[in-house]
Amino acid sequence: MIQRLDECSECGRKCRTDQEIFNQTLLLANKFYEFLGYQSPQGFRFDESQHPTEQAMWNMACAAQEIITDVDVWGIEWESEDD
């Protein structure tokens, strides 16, 4: 699903909230996981997993966000939607 981003009133750039960045990063991690032939349960938190493969998927997704969008995902304090 492709989402349109609203323009920031201050800078005119397309802006995302920290929560939107977090959700998108989880989607990326899940997609990378699927490429390896795995499937995760709905709402799975790759960022909280202790499994090496799942940690790698999260780190790859964070790196992709940083390379493509210039967002330092590791520097954001994440909260789940349930919090």
N, CA, C and O atoms as a Tinker XYZ file with bonds, in Angstrom:
   332  protein
     1  N      0.839000   -1.164000    0.000000    73     2
     2  CA     0.000000    0.000000    0.000000    64     1     3
     3  C      0.894000    1.240000    0.000000    63     2     4     5
     4  O      1.765000    1.375000    0.859000    81     3
     5  N      0.688000    2.127000   -0.937000    73     3     6
     6  CA     1.449000    3.365000   -1.022000    64     5     7
     7  C      0.624000    4.476000   -0.394000    63     6     8     9
     8  O     -0.553000    4.654000   -0.707000    81     7
     9  N      1.265000    5.219000    0.497000    73     7    10
    10  CA     0.579000    6.319000    1.155000    64     9    11
    11  C      1.177000    7.635000    0.691000    63    10    12    13
    12  O      2.389000    7.752000    0.512000    81    11
    13  N      0.322000    8.614000    0.501000    73    11    14
    14  CA     0.773000    9.962000    0.180000    64    13    15
    15  C      1.135000   10.664000    1.484000    63    14    16    17
    16  O      0.442000   10.513000    2.490000    81    15
    17  N      2.204000   11.419000    1.465000    73    15    18
    18  CA     2.629000   12.146000    2.651000    64    17    19
    19  C      2.221000   13.604000    2.521000    63    18    20    21
    20  O      2.304000   14.186000    1.439000    81    19
    21  N      1.781000   14.187000    3.620000    73    19    22
    22  CA     1.429000   15.599000    3.636000    64    21    23
    23  C      2.697000   16.436000    3.621000    63    22    24    25
    24  O      3.728000   16.040000    4.164000    81    23
    25  N      2.600000   17.607000    2.986000    73    23    26
    26  CA     3.745000   18.505000    2.981000    64    25    27
    27  C      3.821000   19.240000    4.306000    63    26    28    29
    28  O      2.804000   19.648000    4.865000    81    27
    29  N      5.024000   19.403000    4.793000    73    27    30
    30  CA     5.267000   20.146000    6.021000    64    29    31
    31  C      5.019000   21.628000    5.749000    63    30    32    33
    32  O      5.498000   22.171000    4.754000    81    31
    33  N      4.274000   22.272000    6.631000    73    31    34
    34  CA     3.972000   23.689000    6.437000    64    33    35
    35  C      5.214000   24.564000    6.606000    63    34    36    37
    36  O      5.262000   25.681000    6.091000    81    35
    37  N      6.215000   24.059000    7.326000    73    35    38
    38  CA     7.420000   24.850000    7.576000    64    37    39
    39  C      8.444000   24.748000    6.455000    63    38    40    41
    40  O      9.010000   25.757000    6.035000    81    39
    41  N      8.685000   23.527000    5.965000    73    39    42
    42  CA     9.763000   23.356000    4.992000    64    41    43
    43  C      9.278000   22.929000    3.608000    63    42    44    45
    44  O     10.045000   22.977000    2.646000    81    43
    45  N      8.018000   22.514000    3.496000    73    43    46
    46  CA     7.487000   22.088000    2.211000    64    45    47
    47  C      7.838000   20.665000    1.827000    63    46    48    49
    48  O      7.386000   20.175000    0.792000    81    47
    49  N      8.656000   19.978000    2.663000    73    47    50
    50  CA     9.018000   18.590000    2.384000    64    49    51
    51  C      7.900000   17.663000    2.819000    63    50    52    53
    52  O      7.041000   18.035000    3.618000    81    51
    53  N      7.921000   16.459000    2.287000    73    51    54
    54  CA     6.978000   15.433000    2.712000    64    53    55
    55  C      7.386000   14.967000    4.099000    63    54    56    57
    56  O      8.537000   14.583000    4.308000    81    55
    57  N      6.466000   14.995000    5.042000    73    55    58
    58  CA     6.796000   14.707000    6.438000    64    57    59
    59  C      6.064000   13.464000    6.929000    63    58    60    61
    60  O      4.953000   13.159000    6.496000    81    59
    61  N      6.719000   12.758000    7.843000    73    59    62
    62  CA     6.128000   11.589000    8.495000    64    61    63
    63  C      6.331000   11.728000    9.990000    63    62    64    65
    64  O      7.323000   12.296000   10.446000    81    63
    65  N      5.385000   11.204000   10.745000    73    63    66
    66  CA     5.550000   11.169000   12.191000    64    65    67
    67  C      6.505000   10.041000   12.550000    63    66    68    69
    68  O      6.768000    9.155000   11.737000    81    67
    69  N      7.024000   10.081000   13.778000    73    67    70
    70  CA     7.872000    8.986000   14.247000    64    69    71
    71  C      7.126000    7.662000   14.168000    63    70    72    73
    72  O      7.711000    6.638000   13.816000    81    71
    73  N      5.830000    7.677000   14.495000    73    71    74
    74  CA     5.031000    6.450000   14.454000    64    73    75
    75  C      4.910000    5.926000   13.026000    63    74    76    77
    76  O      4.970000    4.717000   12.806000    81    75
    77  N      4.740000    6.821000   12.058000    73    75    78
    78  CA     4.661000    6.397000   10.660000    64    77    79
    79  C      5.992000    5.804000   10.196000    63    78    80    81
    80  O      6.012000    4.818000    9.458000    81    79
    81  N      7.092000    6.399000   10.623000    73    79    82
    82  CA     8.413000    5.865000   10.284000    64    81    83
    83  C      8.594000    4.485000   10.907000    63    82    84    85
    84  O      9.079000    3.561000   10.254000    81    83
    85  N      8.203000    4.351000   12.167000    73    83    86
    86  CA     8.287000    3.068000   12.868000    64    85    87
    87  C      7.483000    2.002000   12.133000    63    86    88    89
    88  O      7.990000    0.911000   11.873000    81    87
    89  N      6.227000    2.314000   11.796000    73    87    90
    90  CA     5.364000    1.343000   11.113000    64    89    91
    91  C      5.938000    0.959000    9.756000    63    90    92    93
    92  O      5.901000   -0.211000    9.373000    81    91
    93  N      6.464000    1.931000    9.034000    73    91    94
    94  CA     7.050000    1.647000    7.729000    64    93    95
    95  C      8.295000    0.772000    7.874000    63    94    96    97
    96  O      8.529000   -0.112000    7.051000    81    95
    97  N      9.081000    1.010000    8.902000    73    95    98
    98  CA    10.280000    0.209000    9.137000    64    97    99
    99  C      9.906000   -1.228000    9.473000    63    98   100   101
   100  O     10.568000   -2.165000    9.027000    81    99
   101  N      8.845000   -1.406000   10.261000    73    99   102
   102  CA     8.351000   -2.760000   10.533000    64   101   103
   103  C      7.896000   -3.449000    9.250000    63   102   104   105
   104  O      8.156000   -4.637000    9.059000    81   103
   105  N      7.219000   -2.709000    8.368000    73   103   106
   106  CA     6.789000   -3.291000    7.087000    64   105   107
   107  C      7.994000   -3.727000    6.253000    63   106   108   109
   108  O      7.978000   -4.795000    5.640000    81   107
   109  N      9.025000   -2.906000    6.234000    73   107   110
   110  CA    10.249000   -3.275000    5.513000    64   109   111
   111  C     10.878000   -4.533000    6.098000    63   110   112   113
   112  O     11.261000   -5.439000    5.358000    81   111
   113  N     10.984000   -4.592000    7.420000    73   111   114
   114  CA    11.563000   -5.769000    8.073000    64   113   115
   115  C     10.759000   -7.015000    7.734000    63   114   116   117
   116  O     11.324000   -8.075000    7.463000    81   115
   117  N      9.448000   -6.882000    7.750000    73   115   118
   118  CA     8.581000   -8.017000    7.422000    64   117   119
   119  C      8.778000   -8.455000    5.970000    63   118   120   121
   120  O      8.804000   -9.651000    5.682000    81   119
   121  N      8.916000   -7.499000    5.064000    73   119   122
   122  CA     9.127000   -7.825000    3.645000    64   121   123
   123  C     10.465000   -8.546000    3.460000    63   122   124   125
   124  O     10.542000   -9.526000    2.719000    81   123
   125  N     11.506000   -8.072000    4.121000    73   123   126
   126  CA    12.807000   -8.751000    4.043000    64   125   127
   127  C     12.701000  -10.174000    4.588000    63   126   128   129
   128  O     13.302000  -11.097000    4.038000    81   127
   129  N     11.950000  -10.351000    5.652000    73   127   130
   130  CA    11.724000  -11.663000    6.273000    64   129   131
   131  C     11.019000  -12.593000    5.285000    63   130   132   133
   132  O     11.369000  -13.767000    5.167000    81   131
   133  N     10.020000  -12.053000    4.574000    73   131   134
   134  CA     9.304000  -12.841000    3.560000    64   133   135
   135  C     10.239000  -13.271000    2.437000    63   134   136   137
   136  O     10.099000  -14.375000    1.910000    81   135
   137  N     11.188000  -12.420000    2.063000    73   135   138
   138  CA    12.149000  -12.778000    1.015000    64   137   139
   139  C     12.958000  -14.012000    1.393000    63   138   140   141
   140  O     13.425000  -14.743000    0.520000    81   139
   141  N     13.122000  -14.243000    2.687000    73   139   142
   142  CA    13.843000  -15.423000    3.165000    64   141   143
   143  C     12.932000  -16.637000    3.310000    63   142   144   145
   144  O     13.382000  -17.713000    3.706000    81   143
   145  N     11.652000  -16.462000    2.990000    73   143   146
   146  CA    10.707000  -17.571000    3.059000    64   145   147
   147  C      9.983000  -17.704000    4.382000    63   146   148   149
   148  O      9.294000  -18.698000    4.612000    81   147
   149  N     10.125000  -16.715000    5.260000    73   147   150
   150  CA     9.471000  -16.758000    6.563000    64   149   151
   151  C      8.228000  -15.880000    6.573000    63   150   152   153
   152  O      8.045000  -15.008000    5.725000    81   151
   153  N      7.386000  -16.141000    7.558000    73   151   154
   154  CA     6.189000  -15.329000    7.743000    64   153   155
   155  C      6.081000  -14.977000    9.221000    63   154   156   157
   156  O      6.252000  -15.840000   10.082000    81   155
   157  N      5.802000  -13.723000    9.511000    73   155   158
   158  CA     5.669000  -13.297000   10.908000    64   157   159
   159  C      4.195000  -13.062000   11.225000    63   158   160   161
   160  O      3.406000  -12.755000   10.333000    81   159
   161  N      3.825000  -13.207000   12.503000    73   159   162
   162  CA     2.446000  -12.930000   12.880000    64   161   163
   163  C      2.139000  -11.434000   12.744000    63   162   164   165
   164  O      3.035000  -10.595000   12.842000    81   163
   165  N      0.881000  -11.121000   12.520000    73   163   166
   166  CA     0.453000   -9.721000   12.409000    64   165   167
   167  C      0.885000   -8.953000   13.656000    63   166   168   169
   168  O      0.694000   -9.420000   14.779000    81   167
   169  N      1.463000   -7.780000   13.451000    73   167   170
   170  CA     1.880000   -6.939000   14.563000    64   169   171
   171  C      3.194000   -7.338000   15.209000    63   170   172   173
   172  O      3.551000   -6.807000   16.261000    81   171
   173  N      3.924000   -8.268000   14.595000    73   171   174
   174  CA     5.189000   -8.734000   15.166000    64   173   175
   175  C      6.184000   -7.586000   15.260000    63   174   176   177
   176  O      6.328000   -6.799000   14.324000    81   175
   177  N      6.866000   -7.497000   16.388000    73   175   178
   178  CA     7.830000   -6.421000   16.648000    64   177   179
   179  C      9.254000   -6.933000   16.430000    63   178   180   181
   180  O      9.862000   -7.510000   17.332000    81   179
   181  N      9.771000   -6.717000   15.230000    73   179   182
   182  CA    11.142000   -7.118000   14.925000    64   181   183
   183  C     12.136000   -6.382000   15.819000    63   182   184   185
   184  O     13.194000   -6.918000   16.148000    81   183
   185  N     11.800000   -5.171000   16.205000    73   183   186
   186  CA    12.709000   -4.372000   17.029000    64   185   187
   187  C     12.877000   -4.932000   18.432000    63   186   188   189
   188  O     13.846000   -4.597000   19.113000    81   187
   189  N     11.951000   -5.782000   18.881000    73   187   190
   190  CA    12.018000   -6.363000   20.223000    64   189   191
   191  C     12.508000   -7.811000   20.223000    63   190   192   193
   192  O     12.726000   -8.392000   21.287000    81   191
   193  N     12.680000   -8.386000   19.052000    73   191   194
   194  CA    13.056000   -9.791000   18.953000    64   193   195
   195  C     14.507000  -10.015000   19.374000    63   194   196   197
   196  O     15.368000   -9.160000   19.169000    81   195
   197  N     14.756000  -11.174000   19.962000    73   195   198
   198  CA    16.113000  -11.571000   20.329000    64   197   199
   199  C     16.708000  -12.548000   19.310000    63   198   200   201
   200  O     17.879000  -12.914000   19.411000    81   199
   201  N     15.903000  -12.968000   18.331000    73   199   202
   202  CA    16.359000  -13.934000   17.332000    64   201   203
   203  C     17.286000  -13.236000   16.330000    63   202   204   205
   204  O     16.945000  -12.172000   15.813000    81   203
   205  N     18.453000  -13.823000   16.052000    73   203   206
   206  CA    19.426000  -13.167000   15.173000    64   205   207
   207  C     18.886000  -12.812000   13.785000    63   206   208   209
   208  O     19.182000  -11.734000   13.269000    81   207
   209  N     18.106000  -13.695000   13.182000    73   207   210
   210  CA    17.568000  -13.403000   11.851000    64   209   211
   211  C     16.588000  -12.246000   11.915000    63   210   212   213
   212  O     16.608000  -11.364000   11.057000    81   211
   213  N     15.735000  -12.244000   12.920000    73   211   214
   214  CA    14.749000  -11.170000   13.062000    64   213   215
   215  C     15.425000   -9.850000   13.415000    63   214   216   217
   216  O     14.984000   -8.790000   12.973000    81   215
   217  N     16.493000   -9.907000   14.208000    73   215   218
   218  CA    17.267000   -8.700000   14.491000    64   217   219
   219  C     17.903000   -8.164000   13.208000    63   218   220   221
   220  O     17.947000   -6.955000   12.981000    81   219
   221  N     18.394000   -9.081000   12.377000    73   219   222
   222  CA    19.001000   -8.676000   11.108000    64   221   223
   223  C     17.977000   -8.008000   10.197000    63   222   224   225
   224  O     18.297000   -7.033000    9.518000    81   223
   225  N     16.747000   -8.524000   10.177000    73   223   226
   226  CA    15.703000   -7.921000    9.346000    64   225   227
   227  C     15.415000   -6.494000    9.813000    63   226   228   229
   228  O     15.255000   -5.589000    8.994000    81   227
   229  N     15.349000   -6.296000   11.138000    73   227   230
   230  CA    15.105000   -4.960000   11.690000    64   229   231
   231  C     16.263000   -4.020000   11.336000    63   230   232   233
   232  O     16.039000   -2.882000   10.923000    81   231
   233  N     17.495000   -4.498000   11.498000    73   231   234
   234  CA    18.656000   -3.665000   11.189000    64   233   235
   235  C     18.724000   -3.316000    9.708000    63   234   236   237
   236  O     19.091000   -2.197000    9.350000    81   235
   237  N     18.371000   -4.269000    8.841000    73   235   238
   238  CA    18.334000   -4.000000    7.407000    64   237   239
   239  C     17.268000   -2.958000    7.081000    63   238   240   241
   240  O     17.498000   -2.069000    6.261000    81   239
   241  N     16.112000   -3.064000    7.715000    73   239   242
   242  CA    15.030000   -2.105000    7.485000    64   241   243
   243  C     15.440000   -0.711000    7.963000    63   242   244   245
   244  O     15.153000    0.285000    7.299000    81   243
   245  N     16.109000   -0.640000    9.109000    73   243   246
   246  CA    16.594000    0.649000    9.618000    64   245   247
   247  C     17.618000    1.253000    8.660000    63   246   248   249
   248  O     17.589000    2.453000    8.385000    81   247
   249  N     18.517000    0.418000    8.157000    73   247   250
   250  CA    19.527000    0.891000    7.214000    64   249   251
   251  C     18.872000    1.387000    5.930000    63   250   252   253
   252  O     19.285000    2.408000    5.380000    81   251
   253  N     17.857000    0.675000    5.448000    73   251   254
   254  CA    17.147000    1.093000    4.237000    64   253   255
   255  C     16.482000    2.452000    4.448000    63   254   256   257
   256  O     16.552000    3.320000    3.578000    81   255
   257  N     15.837000    2.638000    5.599000    73   255   258
   258  CA    15.215000    3.934000    5.902000    64   257   259
   259  C     16.263000    5.043000    5.872000    63   258   260   261
   260  O     16.032000    6.112000    5.307000    81   259
   261  N     17.404000    4.782000    6.479000    73   259   262
   262  CA    18.441000    5.810000    6.556000    64   261   263
   263  C     19.004000    6.144000    5.176000    63   262   264   265
   264  O     19.207000    7.313000    4.848000    81   263
   265  N     19.253000    5.117000    4.373000    73   263   266
   266  CA    19.818000    5.337000    3.043000    64   265   267
   267  C     18.827000    6.048000    2.131000    63   266   268   269
   268  O     19.193000    6.991000    1.431000    81   267
   269  N     17.578000    5.603000    2.136000    73   267   270
   270  CA    16.591000    6.122000    1.192000    64   269   271
   271  C     15.978000    7.443000    1.645000    63   270   272   273
   272  O     15.759000    8.337000    0.828000    81   271
   273  N     15.700000    7.572000    2.944000    73   271   274
   274  CA    14.966000    8.751000    3.417000    64   273   275
   275  C     15.798000    9.687000    4.279000    63   274   276   277
   276  O     15.305000   10.730000    4.706000    81   275
   277  N     17.059000    9.331000    4.543000    73   275   278
   278  CA    17.944000   10.140000    5.377000    64   277   279
   279  C     17.391000   10.319000    6.791000    63   278   280   281
   280  O     17.589000   11.358000    7.419000    81   279
   281  N     16.692000    9.287000    7.283000    73   279   282
   282  CA    16.157000    9.281000    8.645000    64   281   283
   283  C     16.983000    8.311000    9.473000    63   282   284   285
   284  O     17.123000    7.143000    9.112000    81   283
   285  N     17.530000    8.795000   10.584000    73   283   286
   286  CA    18.297000    7.949000   11.498000    64   285   287
   287  C     17.318000    7.212000   12.400000    63   286   288   289
   288  O     16.978000    7.695000   13.480000    81   287
   289  N     16.869000    6.051000   11.959000    73   287   290
   290  CA    15.857000    5.289000   12.683000    64   289   291
   291  C     16.360000    4.882000   14.059000    63   290   292   293
   292  O     15.582000    4.827000   15.011000    81   291
   293  N     17.658000    4.595000   14.174000    73   291   294
   294  CA    18.208000    4.154000   15.454000    64   293   295
   295  C     18.153000    5.265000   16.503000    63   294   296   297
   296  O     18.237000    4.987000   17.699000    81   295
   297  N     18.016000    6.508000   16.071000    73   295   298
   298  CA    17.998000    7.623000   17.010000    64   297   299
   299  C     16.613000    8.021000   17.491000    63   298   300   301
   300  O     16.476000    8.981000   18.250000    81   299
   301  N     15.585000    7.299000   17.062000    73   299   302
   302  CA    14.211000    7.633000   17.443000    64   301   303
   303  C     13.768000    6.737000   18.587000    63   302   304   305
   304  O     14.022000    5.533000   18.578000    81   303
   305  N     13.107000    7.330000   19.568000    73   303   306
   306  CA    12.521000    6.561000   20.675000    64   305   307
   307  C     11.197000    5.984000   20.193000    63   306   308   309
   308  O     10.248000    6.725000   19.937000    81   307
   309  N     11.132000    4.653000   20.069000    73   307   310
   310  CA     9.932000    4.007000   19.546000    64   309   311
   311  C      8.952000    3.688000   20.657000    63   310   312   313
   312  O      9.339000    3.350000   21.775000    81   311
   313  N      7.683000    3.801000   20.327000    73   311   314
   314  CA     6.612000    3.330000   21.195000    64   313   315
   315  C      5.671000    2.526000   20.326000    63   314   316   317
   316  O      5.405000    2.901000   19.184000    81   315
   317  N      5.166000    1.429000   20.851000    73   315   318
   318  CA     4.212000    0.649000   20.075000    64   317   319
   319  C      2.883000    1.373000   20.072000    63   318   320   321
   320  O      2.634000    2.227000   20.922000    81   319
   321  N      2.022000    1.034000   19.114000    73   319   322
   322  CA     0.702000    1.649000   19.046000    64   321   323
   323  C     -0.131000    1.293000   20.260000    63   322   324   325
   324  O     -1.084000    1.999000   20.588000    81   323
   325  N      0.221000    0.194000   20.936000    73   323   326
   326  CA    -0.525000   -0.241000   22.115000    64   325   327
   327  C     -0.185000    0.587000   23.342000    63   326   328   329
   328  O     -0.958000    0.615000   24.300000    81   327
   329  N      0.987000    1.278000   23.328000    73   327   330
   330  CA     1.427000    2.057000   24.497000    64   329   331
   331  C      0.605000    3.311000   24.666000    63   330   332
   332  O      0.839000    4.081000   25.598000    81   331
